[in-house]
Structures are given as C-alpha cells and as structure tokens.
Amino acid sequence: MKKHNLRLLTKLSIIYFLSVILFACGYSFAPRGESIDQRIQKIYVDSFENGTSQAGIENYVRTAFINQLIQSSRFKVASSAESADAIIRGKILNLHTSTVAHLKNDLAAEERATMIMKVVFEDSVNGKTIWSQKEMTDSVDYTLNQDINLLANVRKQALMKLSNDMAEKAFNLMMSGF
C-alpha cells in the first residue's frame, strides 16, 4: 500500500511540476484583443491607398482585413466610419515582383511578389492610434504557367494570398498589442 501511495504521489508531483513550468514560461493561447478597450466592438476597414502601379491591389488588402474581422469572435465589421468604434486604414507603399527561377529556355518559371504597406488601427472616438506599423513587409512565391494567357490569373491569386497573409499578420499583431 505504501508503494502505491508513493507512486501516486510521485506521478502527481511530476504533473504539478510540469504544469507549473508550462504556465510559468509564458505560454498562453493566441490573444483575442484583450489589450484593446472593451468599448471597441465595431471596426470599419477604410479603403487602403494604393501607392503602386498594380491596379486593384488595395481591394484585395481591404477584403483580407474584413475577412480577418469576420473570423474574429471579438469584433464586428462596421458598415461605415461613422458607425465604427475604431478604424483600420493604410497605404500600400510598394509592390515588387522578381523572378526566382528560370526554365531551360530562360523563361521565368517562378516569381516572388513582395509588398510593403503601412497600417494604422485607431480609435474613431478620440483619434488615438491603438496600433500602427509603418513598413510591414511580406512576400509570396508563385509558379508561373507556361500558358501566357493564364499569367494574369496566376498573379491575381498570388496577390490575393499575399494580401490575406499580410492582413492576418497585421491583425495578430494588433490583437497581441505589439
């Protein structure tokens, strides 16, 4: 009976010790905006300025931010800036594509699109900036199809993915208070 109690006590001690280490090391679940004032419930995503030569990229970015808000359990999407508690706005500063890989005949086989943008999340009541990033950068690699007629669609899909990735990255930083 003593051996059984000793084993049980040892197992419980190990579990307790591991639990303390796990929670003491700073591990936590992904933030959901706890650092943001609870008064802020509805967020409007303003049109992003497009400082690039790529027409329509601002629409992909805005849609990606709206989708992040829709997926959030903490916030709702406001239909106008006047009805919003906070506003997300920004500017796409640069969009650059470069060839990453070539085919044997020197045609491009793969490209990389790199986007740099400015994002601001501000309280619409007092105009105070809650979070901002002056030069957020991300890139996406994509394979080019040998059919030149499909090039526009391939690039469009890549730019949409890049927009989604950047919006997710920005939204996670906003929610974590960084």
PATORLO-415584 format. One line per field, with one value per residue (C-alpha): x, z, y; residue in three letters. Coordinates in Angstrom, 2 decimals. Each point is the difference from the previous one (the first is absolute). Layout:
% PATORLO-415584
X c(X, ...)
Z c(Z, ...)
Y c(Y, ...)
r c(ALA, ...)
END
This chain:
% PATORLO-415584
X c(0.00, 2.86, 1.60, -3.30, -0.36, 3.62, -0.47, -3.22, 1.67, 2.96, -2.30, -2.00, 3.19, 1.30, -3.30, -0.04, 3.62, -0.60, -3.14, 1.87, 2.78, -2.47, -1.97, 2.94, 1.92, -2.47, -1.96, -3.48, -2.64, -0.08, -1.15, -3.48, 0.34, -0.06, 2.41, -2.48, -2.63, -3.18, -2.04, 1.32, -2.39, -0.50, 2.90, -0.11, 2.62, 0.61, 1.21, 3.75, 1.98, 1.79, 3.47, 0.88, -0.56, -2.04, -3.65, -2.42, 2.49, -1.58, -3.29, 1.70, 1.58, -3.23, -1.94, 2.68, -0.31, -3.79, 0.30, 2.30, -2.63, -2.75, 2.05, 0.57, -2.34, 0.83, -0.96, -2.70, 0.45, -1.49, -1.73, 1.34, 2.67, -2.72, -1.48, 3.39, 1.76, 3.37, 1.40, 2.67, 1.64, 3.25, 1.99, 1.68, 3.42, 1.65, -0.66, 2.94, 0.21, 3.23, 0.91, 1.07, 0.51, 0.46, -0.78, 2.68, -0.98, 0.48, -3.71, -1.12, -1.33, -0.61, -0.42, -0.05, -2.34, 1.02, -2.36, 0.76, -2.88, -0.84, -2.88, -1.65, -2.65, -1.55, -2.78, -2.63, -1.35, 3.19, 2.26, 2.58, 2.19, -0.49, 2.58, 2.02, 2.71, 1.84, 1.61, -1.51, 1.58, -0.87, 0.49, -1.43, 1.58, -2.13, 0.54, -0.65, -1.97, 1.56, -3.28, 0.37, -3.79, -0.16, 2.68, -2.44, -2.05, 3.10, 1.25, -3.45, -0.18, 3.50, -0.84, -3.20, 1.99, 2.60, -2.76, -1.60, 3.35, 0.81, -3.45, 0.25, 3.47, -1.12, -3.18, 1.93, 2.43, -2.90, -1.69, 3.17, 0.79, 3.37)
Z c(0.00, 0.79, -3.41, -1.71, 1.90, -0.72, -3.75, -0.04, 1.89, -2.42, -3.06, 1.44, 0.85, -3.54, -1.48, 2.35, -0.81, -3.77, 0.31, 1.90, -2.59, -2.90, 1.33, 1.57, -3.26, -1.51, -2.09, -0.76, -2.64, -2.94, 1.11, -0.94, 0.57, 3.78, -0.05, -2.05, 1.82, 0.46, -1.25, -3.50, -1.58, -3.62, -2.34, -3.42, -2.59, -2.05, -3.59, -0.17, -2.07, -2.93, -0.52, -2.57, -3.70, 0.67, -0.46, 2.43, 2.60, 2.57, -0.39, 0.77, 3.13, 1.25, -0.60, 1.84, 3.07, -0.08, -0.10, 3.04, 1.91, -1.06, 1.30, 3.29, 2.85, 1.68, -2.66, -2.53, -3.38, -0.08, -3.21, 0.22, 1.76, 1.81, 1.62, 0.97, 3.33, -1.75, -3.53, -1.84, -2.84, -1.85, -3.15, -2.25, -0.36, -2.43, -1.96, -1.71, -2.00, -0.83, -1.73, 2.34, -2.44, -3.74, -2.45, -2.29, -2.72, 2.41, 0.42, 3.55, 1.82, 3.42, 1.34, 3.40, 0.79, 2.93, 1.49, 2.45, 1.67, 2.82, 2.32, 2.69, 2.49, 1.75, 2.43, -1.98, 3.09, 1.12, -3.05, 2.15, -1.78, 1.58, -2.18, -3.10, -2.18, -2.38, -2.29, 0.21, -2.55, -1.25, -3.18, -1.85, -2.60, -2.82, -2.98, -3.43, -2.51, -3.43, -1.54, -0.12, -0.08, 3.60, 1.32, 1.19, 1.96, 1.59, 1.14, 1.26, 2.15, 1.35, 0.87, 1.73, 2.07, 0.83, 1.05, 2.22, 1.59, 0.73, 1.43, 2.26, 1.15, 0.69, 1.76, 2.26, 0.90, 0.71, 2.27, 1.90, 0.65, -1.82)
Y c(0.00, 2.41, -0.68, 0.77, 3.31, 0.90, -0.62, 2.03, 2.83, -0.08, 0.12, 2.88, 1.89, -0.42, 1.18, 2.98, 0.87, -0.22, 2.13, 2.69, 0.04, 0.08, 2.97, 1.81, 0.15, 2.45, -2.47, 1.24, -0.30, 2.41, 3.46, 1.09, 3.72, 0.08, 2.95, 2.04, 2.08, -2.08, 2.97, -0.70, -2.48, 1.12, 0.65, 1.59, -0.92, 3.13, -0.14, -0.44, 2.47, -1.59, 1.42, -2.65, -0.51, -3.18, 0.94, -1.61, -1.22, 2.34, -1.90, -3.34, 1.46, 1.59, -3.23, -1.99, 2.28, -0.26, -3.79, 0.09, 1.99, -2.40, -2.94, 1.83, -0.79, 3.32, 2.57, 0.77, 1.68, 3.51, 1.09, 3.57, 2.01, 1.99, -3.13, -1.46, 0.03, -0.38, 0.18, -1.96, 1.92, -0.05, 0.40, -2.51, 1.57, -2.39, -3.16, -1.61, -3.21, -1.77, -3.23, -2.78, -2.88, -0.44, -2.78, -1.43, 2.49, 2.96, 0.60, 0.78, -3.06, 1.52, 3.52, 1.66, 2.87, 2.21, 2.55, 2.80, 1.78, 2.36, -0.95, 2.12, -1.14, 2.99, 0.81, 1.92, 1.77, 1.75, -0.56, -1.77, -2.54, -3.42, -1.74, 0.86, -1.43, 2.33, -2.59, -3.46, -2.34, -3.45, -1.99, -2.96, -2.28, -1.36, -2.25, 1.44, -1.96, -0.42, 1.15, 3.80, 0.38, -1.27, 2.37, 2.70, -2.55, -1.58, 3.41, 0.96, -3.16, 0.67, 3.62, -1.10, -2.53, 2.65, 2.41, -2.66, -0.90, 3.64, 0.72, -3.05, 1.03, 3.59, -1.12, -2.38, 2.79, 2.37, -2.52, -0.82, 3.65, -0.02)
r c(MET, LYS, LYS, HIS, ASN, LEU, ARG, LEU, LEU, THR, LYS, LEU, SER, ILE, ILE, TYR, PHE, LEU, SER, VAL, ILE, LEU, PHE, ALA, CYS, GLY, TYR, SER, PHE, ALA, PRO, ARG, GLY, GLU, SER, ILE, ASP, GLN, ARG, ILE, GLN, LYS, ILE, TYR, VAL, ASP, SER, PHE, GLU, ASN, GLY, THR, SER, GLN, ALA, GLY, ILE, GLU, ASN, TYR, VAL, ARG, THR, ALA, PHE, ILE, ASN, GLN, LEU, ILE, GLN, SER, SER, ARG, PHE, LYS, VAL, ALA, SER, SER, ALA, GLU, SER, ALA, ASP, ALA, ILE, ILE, ARG, GLY, LYS, ILE, LEU, ASN, LEU, HIS, THR, SER, THR, VAL, ALA, HIS, LEU, LYS, ASN, ASP, LEU, ALA, ALA, GLU, GLU, ARG, ALA, THR, MET, ILE, MET, LYS, VAL, VAL, PHE, GLU, ASP, SER, VAL, ASN, GLY, LYS, THR, ILE, TRP, SER, GLN, LYS, GLU, MET, THR, ASP, SER, VAL, ASP, TYR, THR, LEU, ASN, GLN, ASP, ILE, ASN, LEU, LEU, ALA, ASN, VAL, ARG, LYS, GLN, ALA, LEU, MET, LYS, LEU, SER, ASN, ASP, MET, ALA, GLU, LYS, ALA, PHE, ASN, LEU, MET, MET, SER, GLY, PHE)
END
